[in-house]
Amino acid sequence: MSFCAMFSGLRRCGLFVALWLLGQAWAAQAVLQVDALRMEPKERAGELRQAAALVASQVSLVEMPSWDAAKAQLLESQGARQIGVGRPLASLQTPEQMRNLLEWHGLPNGGRAAALQWAPDGAFGLRLGVVFAALPEAAVFRMYASQQAAASYEVTGAALLERLPPDPATGARTWWTPDLGPTPVLEILLPATVADAQLAMAVPWVSQVVMPPTPLAQAEPAKRLSNDCQQDVNCQAALLDQRDAVMRMVYVSETNTFQCTGTLVNNPKQDQTPYVLTAAHCARDQATASTLQTMWFYYSQSCNSENLSANYAERYGGARWLATSFGNDMTLLQLNDAPPPGALFAGWDASAVPMATAAAGLHHPHGDLLMISKGRIQEQASCYLDYTSSRASLSCDPGAAEDGGFYRLAVDSGGIEGGSSGSALFVNGRVVGTLTGGDNWCPAKGVVYGRLDQAVASTFSPWLGNASFALDSSAAAPVYRFHIPKSGADFFTISAQERDAVIAGLPGTINYEGIAFYASEQQRPRMLAVYRYFNPDVVAHFYTTSEAERQFVRQYHPSWQEDGIAWWVPAQGGDGAVPMYRSYQYGTGAHHYTADPAVRDTWLGNPDLLYDGLAYYVWAAP
């Protein structure tokens, strides 16, 4: 059993809830400006893994009847651009139907593998709505573009359990697979220790991409500019660095596929946490954020070139929804995958922008390559969005509104279209807002952007603010590390008595390695409890600060024995507190922990490990 990626998002979400309670006090301390930061070209998480071939010896074909009316069901909009339509699969509505279709084949290691392929008519891409009623953590799922594809996207059951919110009524989790093409193959691998009955899944829906997701698609080879007034970002000198912060976002909402624009932003800690700003009408809950697929460096090679940048990259792991400022139509997400090397964490400015200030937006109109629109801040505006509508319709009061939640931009060149939503507005190279909507004339007559200064002050401060509080590092006590050769796992204890008992009673079975880090033996203000669990089957321990993880273990995995509170750790970094990172080893089921960024980086390039991100904060050993 693995919890490596199951709940790290919820664990951090629990931390963020605690920080949110301090949000009002932090708001006054929020920084006004943050500079941009270029990502170092070393982290490679989130890319397709190279695979020699499918492991399963046979692929079962899922019948997909023709669907001539698919495009007619698309909804035209100036906001999020719809590119795909949900359609039910009558043959895979239940786990029983799935079990009847799967053909399991034995593997040399004692495990089993099965594979399914979809081939719909008239599709440019396909995303599968996989519903899990029961999901073993040790299961591995691989997505291939076709049977002949040499690369796959791979994710464990543990990672899906972490990333996918359970349905409040049924407890089932829905995974919308990444779009790798119109004829995807889903391969399922189960280890020998997992019985078939532990996996209960169905695919009651697919989201069929019926519009070219990119103008570079062969169906429209000559079309690139969405309308005559769009300006290629590479045809001018402004914001050429900032283009590397902008991403094309594709996601599923209520079985339909949409496209918006998002921007990677820096934070005061400069720690390369992948925060993304976009519009609330694009993503405003965890269910949508979990489906996120991002396209990076999605711009031309040169001015008005129809060739895509050679640096183009995609990320498939979805995101964690952090917060939404509905009064400004803005959402803050945190990507589950690291951005590609060379991505820019954009700087931002959380001070009010004076009227008549020059500004520019970078966006993907109609899913196009990156374009730029320029203009001046005309006035503050009061706007309203009906989020109960599937299209989140926009209405704005005429004229200026003192301290309104939006900026109205008078556009001099360029225009917005469906798909531009969520894109950043830049002033002096820093983000000051995100696009809500407006008209798509050439140039646009009026465009409104949600105000970042208000969103940071009211909602985003726990993540983008600079407040810090003193942590009582004098309370720190050493935490000792042992290594278990049988499982490859590490065991930690803050108790000197337990340390001595293990050294004396288990020589050769558990090897003592010294002090790993420092934590607190007692509960103190602004600290979180770390709970310890032991699995005798894996011969490994697991450590968590997440109440959600604890509840899940009690309900579904009583074989994991809770040892109680192991120690207490600071609720956030600062005052010498550093991140403790966690990873999971596929073969042994063991977790690994380190506070050393160099060790963390080796994990990112190790195909046998699944990097699980931040576990919690500790005080570093001297």
PLY file of the C-alpha trace (Angstrom):
ply
format ascii 1.0
element vertex 622
property float x
property float y
property float z
element edge 621
property int vertex1
property int vertex2
end_header
0.00 0.00 0.00
1.22 3.48 -0.80
0.28 6.88 0.46
3.13 8.60 -1.37
0.96 10.79 -3.56
-2.45 9.92 -2.21
-2.96 12.88 0.03
-0.03 15.24 -0.20
-2.36 17.79 -1.78
-4.89 17.39 1.02
-2.13 17.55 3.57
-0.95 20.84 2.19
-4.54 21.91 1.78
-4.98 21.32 5.52
-1.97 23.53 6.16
-3.40 26.17 3.90
-6.70 26.06 5.79
-4.78 26.80 8.96
-2.97 29.64 7.25
-6.23 30.94 5.82
-7.49 31.51 9.36
-4.65 33.98 9.70
-5.40 35.53 6.31
-7.10 38.66 7.55
-4.14 39.45 9.81
-1.76 38.78 6.92
-3.58 40.96 4.43
-2.09 44.15 5.78
1.37 42.62 5.56
1.11 41.46 1.95
3.96 42.43 -0.33
3.16 44.88 -3.11
5.66 43.62 -5.67
7.44 40.37 -6.49
10.08 40.06 -9.21
10.11 37.34 -11.83
12.17 34.18 -11.42
13.42 31.94 -14.22
13.09 28.23 -13.52
16.36 26.35 -13.48
16.63 23.83 -16.34
16.85 20.66 -14.25
13.45 19.39 -13.07
11.79 17.05 -15.55
8.69 15.89 -13.71
5.46 15.60 -15.66
6.84 14.57 -19.04
5.94 11.42 -20.92
7.96 8.40 -19.87
9.81 6.49 -22.54
8.38 2.98 -22.82
9.64 0.24 -25.11
6.14 -1.16 -25.66
2.89 -2.01 -24.00
3.31 -4.59 -21.26
-0.09 -6.16 -21.95
0.08 -8.75 -24.71
-3.34 -7.87 -26.09
-5.39 -4.68 -26.41
-9.20 -4.80 -26.23
-11.04 -2.31 -28.45
-13.87 -0.28 -26.93
-16.74 0.17 -29.38
-17.40 3.83 -30.18
-20.50 4.39 -32.40
-20.29 7.28 -34.83
-21.48 10.63 -33.52
-22.28 12.96 -36.39
-23.94 15.68 -34.29
-21.03 16.25 -31.91
-19.98 19.68 -33.17
-23.54 20.96 -33.00
-23.41 20.56 -29.23
-20.55 23.03 -28.83
-21.44 26.26 -27.08
-19.99 29.43 -28.54
-18.58 31.79 -25.94
-16.24 34.72 -25.54
-14.97 33.24 -22.26
-13.71 29.70 -21.89
-13.45 28.11 -25.33
-15.26 24.78 -25.62
-13.40 22.28 -27.79
-14.90 18.97 -26.67
-18.26 17.40 -25.89
-19.10 14.74 -23.35
-20.70 11.55 -24.58
-21.82 8.52 -22.56
-20.41 5.03 -23.08
-23.22 2.53 -22.65
-20.77 -0.39 -22.64
-18.73 0.81 -19.64
-21.26 2.31 -17.27
-20.49 -0.07 -14.39
-17.47 -1.85 -12.87
-19.05 -5.16 -13.85
-19.05 -4.14 -17.52
-15.41 -3.09 -17.20
-14.43 -6.41 -15.60
-16.07 -8.29 -18.47
-14.08 -6.30 -21.02
-10.67 -6.42 -19.35
-8.42 -9.30 -20.43
-5.71 -9.77 -17.82
-2.34 -11.19 -18.81
0.28 -12.49 -16.42
3.65 -10.77 -16.08
7.01 -12.33 -15.16
6.96 -10.57 -11.78
3.65 -12.18 -10.83
1.57 -9.13 -11.63
-1.11 -8.71 -14.29
-1.73 -6.23 -17.09
-4.70 -5.33 -19.29
-5.13 -2.68 -21.98
-8.05 -0.96 -23.70
-8.14 1.29 -26.76
-10.68 3.85 -27.94
-11.03 4.98 -31.58
-13.94 7.41 -32.04
-14.92 8.82 -35.42
-14.30 12.49 -36.07
-12.21 13.15 -32.98
-9.12 15.33 -32.66
-8.55 14.02 -29.15
-10.20 12.02 -26.39
-10.26 12.19 -22.60
-11.64 9.27 -20.61
-13.83 9.87 -17.58
-12.62 6.97 -15.42
-14.70 6.52 -12.26
-13.10 4.55 -9.42
-15.37 2.96 -6.82
-12.31 1.13 -5.42
-8.72 2.00 -6.25
-5.63 0.20 -4.91
-2.68 2.50 -4.29
-0.25 0.08 -5.92
-2.08 0.05 -9.26
-0.30 1.74 -12.17
-2.11 3.35 -15.11
-0.41 4.21 -18.39
-1.82 6.28 -21.23
-0.43 5.87 -24.75
-1.31 7.83 -27.89
-1.64 4.51 -29.73
-0.45 0.91 -29.55
2.68 1.90 -31.43
3.57 4.89 -29.23
7.02 4.77 -27.65
6.11 7.00 -24.71
3.39 6.94 -22.09
1.94 9.04 -19.30
2.11 7.06 -16.08
0.33 7.59 -12.76
-0.18 5.41 -9.69
-3.38 4.73 -7.83
-1.80 6.49 -4.86
-1.31 9.68 -6.86
-4.88 9.57 -8.14
-6.24 9.08 -4.64
-4.34 12.17 -3.58
-5.36 14.36 -6.49
-8.98 13.41 -7.12
-11.71 14.68 -4.78
-14.21 12.00 -3.70
-17.84 12.41 -4.65
-19.65 13.54 -1.47
-22.52 11.10 -2.05
-20.74 7.97 -3.30
-17.07 8.39 -2.36
-16.10 7.52 -5.95
-13.31 9.46 -7.67
-13.31 10.54 -11.32
-10.08 10.78 -13.32
-10.20 12.58 -16.63
-7.22 11.15 -18.45
-4.88 13.46 -20.38
-5.56 14.00 -24.06
-2.74 12.30 -25.96
-4.65 11.95 -29.23
-7.83 10.55 -30.80
-7.03 6.83 -30.35
-5.70 6.50 -26.80
-4.70 3.27 -25.09
-5.19 2.81 -21.36
-2.97 0.14 -19.81
-3.59 -1.09 -16.25
-0.94 -2.89 -14.20
-1.63 -4.64 -10.90
1.10 -6.15 -8.72
0.84 -9.73 -7.46
-0.24 -8.48 -4.04
-3.40 -6.79 -5.40
-6.50 -8.86 -6.15
-8.69 -7.98 -9.12
-11.58 -7.22 -6.76
-9.60 -4.36 -5.21
-9.99 -2.42 -8.47
-13.53 -1.31 -9.31
-13.64 1.16 -12.20
-15.86 2.22 -15.05
-15.69 4.70 -17.94
-19.27 5.98 -18.18
-18.24 9.13 -20.07
-15.64 10.34 -22.51
-14.99 13.91 -23.57
-14.45 13.92 -27.31
-12.41 16.82 -28.71
-14.33 17.74 -31.86
-12.62 21.04 -32.66
-8.93 21.23 -33.51
-7.29 21.94 -30.16
-4.66 23.92 -32.03
-4.70 25.75 -35.38
-1.61 23.73 -36.21
-3.80 20.64 -36.63
-3.72 19.20 -40.11
-7.42 19.90 -40.59
-6.71 23.65 -40.77
-3.09 23.99 -41.90
-3.43 27.56 -43.15
-5.27 28.99 -40.17
-3.21 30.44 -37.36
-4.37 33.95 -36.54
-7.85 33.79 -35.03
-8.82 37.14 -36.55
-7.12 39.85 -38.50
-6.25 42.09 -35.57
-4.37 39.54 -33.45
-0.71 40.42 -32.88
1.90 37.66 -32.63
3.86 38.19 -29.41
7.09 37.65 -31.34
6.42 40.56 -33.70
7.35 43.19 -31.10
9.84 43.62 -28.27
7.59 43.83 -25.20
7.08 40.97 -22.71
9.28 38.45 -24.51
10.49 37.10 -21.18
6.96 37.01 -19.77
5.71 34.82 -22.62
7.50 31.91 -20.88
5.14 32.27 -17.90
1.95 31.92 -19.95
0.35 28.53 -20.53
-2.51 27.25 -22.61
-4.90 25.43 -20.27
-7.24 22.58 -21.23
-9.65 21.10 -18.70
-12.92 19.18 -18.33
-16.04 20.62 -16.73
-19.23 18.56 -16.54
-17.87 16.12 -19.19
-17.11 18.93 -21.71
-13.58 20.06 -22.60
-12.60 23.74 -22.50
-9.55 25.91 -23.10
-8.43 29.02 -21.18
-5.14 30.82 -20.46
-3.14 30.83 -17.23
0.06 32.41 -15.92
2.76 30.97 -13.67
3.55 33.45 -10.88
6.36 33.82 -8.38
5.92 34.22 -4.61
7.86 36.16 -1.95
9.71 33.03 -0.79
11.18 32.55 -4.29
10.87 28.78 -3.77
9.52 27.87 -7.23
6.16 26.70 -5.92
4.15 26.46 -9.18
1.28 28.86 -8.48
-0.95 29.65 -11.45
-3.35 32.57 -11.84
-6.39 32.22 -14.07
-10.06 33.22 -14.15
-12.59 31.84 -11.69
-14.98 31.15 -14.56
-12.32 28.79 -15.95
-11.58 26.90 -12.71
-13.08 27.45 -9.29
-13.08 24.03 -7.60
-10.89 20.98 -7.09
-12.91 18.80 -9.46
-11.99 21.07 -12.38
-8.42 21.69 -11.25
-7.77 17.93 -11.16
-8.42 17.72 -14.92
-5.96 20.44 -15.90
-3.55 19.81 -18.79
-1.13 22.62 -19.66
0.81 23.55 -22.81
3.99 25.61 -22.35
5.99 27.82 -24.75
2.96 27.70 -27.01
4.12 30.48 -29.30
5.62 30.83 -32.78
9.28 30.27 -33.56
9.49 33.78 -35.02
7.26 36.68 -36.02
4.15 35.35 -37.83
5.74 31.93 -38.25
3.29 29.00 -38.39
5.87 26.77 -36.67
5.53 26.08 -32.98
8.43 26.89 -30.66
10.95 24.08 -30.36
10.68 24.36 -26.54
7.01 23.35 -26.54
6.14 21.07 -23.60
3.04 19.67 -21.88
2.14 18.76 -18.30
-0.61 16.27 -17.50
-0.84 15.95 -13.71
-3.57 18.48 -12.95
-3.49 21.06 -10.18
-4.53 21.74 -6.64
-7.22 24.37 -6.23
-6.12 26.83 -3.53
-8.54 29.74 -3.52
-10.95 31.79 -5.62
-11.65 35.52 -5.35
-15.14 35.67 -6.82
-15.28 39.45 -6.49
-12.40 39.66 -8.98
-13.10 36.49 -11.01
-9.67 35.12 -10.14
-8.46 31.66 -9.08
-5.11 30.57 -7.67
-3.97 27.01 -8.43
-0.86 24.99 -7.62
0.33 22.57 -10.29
0.96 18.97 -9.25
3.83 18.71 -11.76
6.90 20.91 -11.94
6.80 23.35 -14.87
9.14 22.60 -17.76
12.74 23.84 -17.63
13.04 27.45 -18.67
9.55 28.43 -17.54
9.28 31.87 -15.96
7.64 32.54 -12.61
6.16 35.93 -13.51
6.57 38.90 -11.23
3.47 40.71 -10.05
2.35 43.97 -8.50
-0.38 44.02 -5.84
-0.69 47.80 -5.66
-3.53 49.68 -7.32
-2.72 50.71 -10.89
-3.16 54.43 -11.72
-5.59 55.28 -14.47
-4.17 55.84 -17.98
-1.28 53.44 -17.25
-0.05 51.48 -20.28
-0.77 47.75 -20.02
-0.63 44.62 -22.17
-2.17 41.16 -22.09
-0.67 37.85 -23.23
-3.26 35.25 -24.19
-4.29 32.36 -26.43
-7.32 33.62 -28.38
-9.36 30.76 -29.82
-6.57 28.43 -28.67
-4.10 30.18 -30.97
-0.39 30.66 -30.51
0.47 33.36 -27.97
-0.81 36.83 -28.89
-0.45 40.27 -27.31
-3.04 43.00 -26.81
-2.07 46.53 -25.75
-3.94 49.45 -24.27
-4.33 51.65 -21.20
-6.16 51.29 -17.91
-9.27 53.37 -18.51
-11.11 53.10 -15.19
-12.13 50.85 -12.33
-15.29 48.89 -13.00
-17.98 46.97 -11.12
-18.73 43.69 -12.88
-20.78 40.64 -11.98
-20.62 37.04 -13.10
-23.44 34.55 -12.80
-21.48 31.46 -11.78
-24.68 29.42 -11.60
-24.78 29.60 -15.39
-22.69 27.07 -17.30
-21.14 30.00 -19.17
-20.64 32.33 -16.16
-22.25 35.26 -18.00
-20.65 38.67 -17.45
-22.34 42.03 -16.89
-20.64 45.32 -15.96
-22.05 48.61 -14.76
-21.47 51.48 -17.21
-18.88 54.07 -16.31
-16.27 54.13 -13.58
-16.81 52.65 -10.11
-14.62 53.77 -7.25
-12.71 50.79 -5.89
-14.49 48.42 -8.30
-13.20 44.88 -8.49
-12.06 45.14 -12.11
-9.98 47.30 -14.45
-11.52 48.37 -17.74
-8.84 48.38 -20.44
-9.10 50.65 -23.48
-7.45 48.50 -26.18
-5.22 50.08 -28.83
-4.21 46.88 -30.65
-5.17 43.24 -30.55
-8.37 41.58 -29.40
-9.64 38.80 -27.17
-11.61 35.69 -28.08
-12.85 32.51 -26.48
-9.80 30.92 -24.84
-8.24 34.26 -23.82
-10.01 34.08 -20.46
-7.77 33.97 -17.41
-4.79 35.53 -19.19
-2.63 38.01 -17.34
-2.56 41.78 -17.70
0.98 43.16 -17.36
2.12 46.62 -16.26
5.87 47.27 -16.38
6.43 43.55 -16.87
4.45 42.50 -13.76
1.03 40.86 -13.51
-1.70 43.17 -12.17
-4.84 41.26 -13.15
-6.44 38.43 -15.12
-8.86 38.62 -18.02
-12.56 38.19 -17.31
-14.05 39.20 -20.67
-15.20 41.87 -23.07
-15.94 42.22 -26.76
-13.90 40.67 -29.57
-13.85 43.56 -32.00
-10.63 44.41 -33.82
-9.33 46.09 -31.78
-11.48 45.29 -28.76
-13.72 48.19 -27.68
-13.65 47.28 -24.00
-12.05 44.54 -21.94
-12.19 43.95 -18.17
-9.58 42.33 -15.95
-9.95 41.23 -12.33
-7.74 43.25 -9.97
-4.83 41.34 -8.43
-4.32 43.90 -5.64
-7.78 43.19 -4.25
-7.49 39.42 -4.68
-4.16 39.29 -2.82
-5.45 41.48 0.00
-8.69 39.54 0.46
-8.00 35.96 -0.60
-4.53 35.03 -1.89
-2.43 36.42 0.95
-1.65 33.03 2.58
0.17 32.02 -0.61
1.33 35.28 -2.17
1.70 37.40 0.97
5.01 37.94 2.72
3.84 37.69 6.32
5.92 35.52 8.58
5.85 34.77 12.26
8.56 33.70 14.65
8.81 29.97 15.27
10.21 28.74 18.55
13.23 26.86 17.26
14.57 26.63 20.81
11.98 23.89 21.34
13.59 21.72 18.66
14.83 18.26 19.60
16.75 15.80 17.39
14.85 13.28 15.30
16.88 10.12 14.67
16.95 8.17 11.42
17.19 4.41 10.92
17.35 2.50 7.64
15.47 -0.78 7.09
17.37 -2.83 4.50
14.51 -5.31 3.96
12.12 -2.67 2.59
14.53 0.14 1.79
12.44 2.42 4.01
13.53 4.89 6.65
12.33 4.92 10.25
12.38 8.06 12.39
11.96 8.66 16.10
12.31 11.67 18.38
12.59 9.44 21.44
16.11 8.72 22.66
14.72 5.80 24.65
13.17 4.26 21.54
16.37 4.95 19.62
18.42 3.02 22.14
15.92 0.15 22.31
15.97 -0.28 18.53
19.76 -0.15 18.37
20.04 -2.77 21.09
17.16 -5.03 20.09
17.33 -5.08 16.28
20.98 -5.13 15.21
21.36 -5.67 11.47
17.60 -5.46 10.95
17.43 -1.69 11.35
20.57 0.39 10.93
21.06 3.61 12.90
22.18 6.59 10.78
22.23 9.51 13.25
20.28 12.77 13.53
18.12 13.51 10.49
16.50 16.83 11.48
14.93 18.64 14.45
11.30 18.92 15.58
9.37 19.58 18.78
8.41 16.96 21.35
5.48 19.06 22.55
2.59 20.95 21.05
3.34 24.65 20.66
1.63 27.58 18.90
1.67 27.43 15.09
2.87 23.85 14.93
1.34 20.75 13.32
1.28 17.21 14.67
3.08 14.54 12.63
1.43 11.12 12.97
3.31 7.86 12.47
1.93 4.66 10.94
3.49 1.23 10.52
2.61 -1.42 7.93
3.96 -4.87 8.90
3.32 -6.20 5.39
5.58 -3.58 3.79
7.86 -3.27 6.85
7.76 0.49 6.51
6.55 3.57 8.33
4.56 6.47 7.01
4.40 10.01 8.42
1.68 12.59 7.82
0.26 15.86 9.13
-3.01 15.42 7.21
-6.26 14.64 8.99
-7.69 13.54 5.63
-4.99 10.88 5.30
-5.67 9.66 8.83
-9.41 9.37 8.18
-8.79 7.48 4.96
-6.45 5.01 6.68
-8.91 4.36 9.50
-11.75 3.73 7.08
-10.11 1.75 4.30
-6.76 0.42 5.53
-6.87 -0.69 9.16
-3.76 -2.82 8.56
-1.79 0.40 8.82
-1.23 0.72 12.56
-1.27 4.23 13.99
1.53 4.84 16.48
0.18 8.24 17.53
1.89 11.62 17.33
5.55 11.23 16.46
6.51 14.91 16.88
5.40 18.45 16.11
6.65 20.61 13.23
6.37 24.29 12.22
3.28 25.10 10.17
5.35 26.91 7.53
8.89 27.72 6.53
10.90 30.49 8.13
13.13 30.93 11.18
15.33 28.10 9.98
12.49 25.74 9.05
13.06 23.95 5.74
10.87 21.70 3.55
10.87 17.94 4.13
10.19 16.21 0.81
8.61 12.81 0.27
8.75 10.17 -2.47
7.38 6.69 -3.01
9.22 3.65 -4.41
7.10 1.61 -6.78
8.75 -1.78 -6.22
8.89 -1.91 -2.42
6.03 0.33 -1.36
8.39 2.30 0.88
8.45 6.05 1.33
11.59 8.16 1.46
12.08 11.50 3.17
14.73 14.17 2.76
15.33 17.83 3.50
18.18 17.93 0.97
17.15 19.57 -2.34
19.94 17.68 -4.13
18.46 14.34 -3.07
15.02 15.58 -4.06
16.35 16.40 -7.54
17.69 12.86 -7.96
14.21 11.57 -7.20
12.76 13.63 -10.04
14.92 11.82 -12.56
14.45 8.32 -11.10
11.78 6.31 -12.97
11.45 3.92 -10.00
10.31 6.74 -7.70
7.21 8.89 -7.63
8.04 12.34 -6.27
5.36 13.38 -3.80
6.39 16.97 -3.07
6.33 18.71 0.29
5.54 16.53 3.32
5.90 19.25 5.98
8.53 21.62 7.43
11.30 20.74 9.88
14.36 22.40 11.38
17.46 21.30 9.55
20.15 19.30 11.33
23.41 21.29 11.71
0 1
1 2
2 3
3 4
4 5
5 6
6 7
7 8
8 9
9 10
10 11
11 12
12 13
13 14
14 15
15 16
16 17
17 18
18 19
19 20
20 21
21 22
22 23
23 24
24 25
25 26
26 27
27 28
28 29
29 30
30 31
31 32
32 33
33 34
34 35
35 36
36 37
37 38
38 39
39 40
40 41
41 42
42 43
43 44
44 45
45 46
46 47
47 48
48 49
49 50
50 51
51 52
52 53
53 54
54 55
55 56
56 57
57 58
58 59
59 60
60 61
61 62
62 63
63 64
64 65
65 66
66 67
67 68
68 69
69 70
70 71
71 72
72 73
73 74
74 75
75 76
76 77
77 78
78 79
79 80
80 81
81 82
82 83
83 84
84 85
85 86
86 87
87 88
88 89
89 90
90 91
91 92
92 93
93 94
94 95
95 96
96 97
97 98
98 99
99 100
100 101
101 102
102 103
103 104
104 105
105 106
106 107
107 108
108 109
109 110
110 111
111 112
112 113
113 114
114 115
115 116
116 117
117 118
118 119
119 120
120 121
121 122
122 123
123 124
124 125
125 126
126 127
127 128
128 129
129 130
130 131
131 132
132 133
133 134
134 135
135 136
136 137
137 138
138 139
139 140
140 141
141 142
142 143
143 144
144 145
145 146
146 147
147 148
148 149
149 150
150 151
151 152
152 153
153 154
154 155
155 156
156 157
157 158
158 159
159 160
160 161
161 162
162 163
163 164
164 165
165 166
166 167
167 168
168 169
169 170
170 171
171 172
172 173
173 174
174 175
175 176
176 177
177 178
178 179
179 180
180 181
181 182
182 183
183 184
184 185
185 186
186 187
187 188
188 189
189 190
190 191
191 192
192 193
193 194
194 195
195 196
196 197
197 198
198 199
199 200
200 201
201 202
202 203
203 204
204 205
205 206
206 207
207 208
208 209
209 210
210 211
211 212
212 213
213 214
214 215
215 216
216 217
217 218
218 219
219 220
220 221
221 222
222 223
223 224
224 225
225 226
226 227
227 228
228 229
229 230
230 231
231 232
232 233
233 234
234 235
235 236
236 237
237 238
238 239
239 240
240 241
241 242
242 243
243 244
244 245
245 246
246 247
247 248
248 249
249 250
250 251
251 252
252 253
253 254
254 255
255 256
256 257
257 258
258 259
259 260
260 261
261 262
262 263
263 264
264 265
265 266
266 267
267 268
268 269
269 270
270 271
271 272
272 273
273 274
274 275
275 276
276 277
277 278
278 279
279 280
280 281
281 282
282 283
283 284
284 285
285 286
286 287
287 288
288 289
289 290
290 291
291 292
292 293
293 294
294 295
295 296
296 297
297 298
298 299
299 300
300 301
301 302
302 303
303 304
304 305
305 306
306 307
307 308
308 309
309 310
310 311
311 312
312 313
313 314
314 315
315 316
316 317
317 318
318 319
319 320
320 321
321 322
322 323
323 324
324 325
325 326
326 327
327 328
328 329
329 330
330 331
331 332
332 333
333 334
334 335
335 336
336 337
337 338
338 339
339 340
340 341
341 342
342 343
343 344
344 345
345 346
346 347
347 348
348 349
349 350
350 351
351 352
352 353
353 354
354 355
355 356
356 357
357 358
358 359
359 360
360 361
361 362
362 363
363 364
364 365
365 366
366 367
367 368
368 369
369 370
370 371
371 372
372 373
373 374
374 375
375 376
376 377
377 378
378 379
379 380
380 381
381 382
382 383
383 384
384 385
385 386
386 387
387 388
388 389
389 390
390 391
391 392
392 393
393 394
394 395
395 396
396 397
397 398
398 399
399 400
400 401
401 402
402 403
403 404
404 405
405 406
406 407
407 408
408 409
409 410
410 411
411 412
412 413
413 414
414 415
415 416
416 417
417 418
418 419
419 420
420 421
421 422
422 423
423 424
424 425
425 426
426 427
427 428
428 429
429 430
430 431
431 432
432 433
433 434
434 435
435 436
436 437
437 438
438 439
439 440
440 441
441 442
442 443
443 444
444 445
445 446
446 447
447 448
448 449
449 450
450 451
451 452
452 453
453 454
454 455
455 456
456 457
457 458
458 459
459 460
460 461
461 462
462 463
463 464
464 465
465 466
466 467
467 468
468 469
469 470
470 471
471 472
472 473
473 474
474 475
475 476
476 477
477 478
478 479
479 480
480 481
481 482
482 483
483 484
484 485
485 486
486 487
487 488
488 489
489 490
490 491
491 492
492 493
493 494
494 495
495 496
496 497
497 498
498 499
499 500
500 501
501 502
502 503
503 504
504 505
505 506
506 507
507 508
508 509
509 510
510 511
511 512
512 513
513 514
514 515
515 516
516 517
517 518
518 519
519 520
520 521
521 522
522 523
523 524
524 525
525 526
526 527
527 528
528 529
529 530
530 531
531 532
532 533
533 534
534 535
535 536
536 537
537 538
538 539
539 540
540 541
541 542
542 543
543 544
544 545
545 546
546 547
547 548
548 549
549 550
550 551
551 552
552 553
553 554
554 555
555 556
556 557
557 558
558 559
559 560
560 561
561 562
562 563
563 564
564 565
565 566
566 567
567 568
568 569
569 570
570 571
571 572
572 573
573 574
574 575
575 576
576 577
577 578
578 579
579 580
580 581
581 582
582 583
583 584
584 585
585 586
586 587
587 588
588 589
589 590
590 591
591 592
592 593
593 594
594 595
595 596
596 597
597 598
598 599
599 600
600 601
601 602
602 603
603 604
604 605
605 606
606 607
607 608
608 609
609 610
610 611
611 612
612 613
613 614
614 615
615 616
616 617
617 618
618 619
619 620
620 621
